[in-house]
Amino acid sequence: MNVDRFKIVRVAILCLAALFIVGVVLGNTLISSIAKAFIFPIYLYLYLVESERKSKSFTGFLFIFSVAGLYAVVVAFRSNIYSHIGSLPYIAAYMCLLIYMIRSMNFKTLIKRFKYYLIVLMLFSGYIIFTLNSMVLEDESLKVNTLEFVFEGLYNFCILLVLSFSLLYYLYHDSRRGFLLFLASACIVFSEMVQVAYIFIAADYVLNVIYSLLLIVGFYFIYMHIESKIYSENYKALR
């Protein structure tokens, strides 16, 4: 890929990220949602056009995430319909990301080399799920036996799986790309935890800003993961 074209993509992403943060700071949900919605389509374009060896599962992650973000803007993201089904595309996207990571690892080797990490991750994930559900249940208006509660729990479970497997993915491959994917997952998961606190406990302005900053930093690490993959392919092609 031409270096100038990489610069154009970086500038476009930085502009959208800045617009997203400005929308959050000003309290303009429409601006921040539009900016956020167009980040992943750029990632999808970059990956499909520039990457020589494309993973179907990673492509699915980028595609579904792109569609979900655009859908949130186009189809009135505050409607009752969206509030019930809006998390489903993101759950599907994260499942694709999980498949992308799992397919590159041998489970026998994984268990043999990292069995103690697996035990710690299981305990950590269980604690985080308990904490997230406790925060969700702080909202007295939310009923337990509803689709909204089920989807919220399933969504939280998926993002914690992504965090756990991204760490294992990094430890297994011990690569820069793995580390970038782990950082992206960590930022996104912790941003979601902050958002849960913002939605269900206290709609504090500072919490919303922290959530937005963590999310956009996580998105940036995903871009770095894609860029690193493309550079690696180009380097191998020149050898």
PyMOL commands that set and color helices and strands:
alter all, ss='L'
color gray80, all
select helices_A, chain A and resi 3-26+29-37+39-50+56-74+80-85+87-102+107-136+147-173+176-200+205-238
alter helices_A, ss='H'
color red, helices_A
deselect
rebuild
show_as cartoon
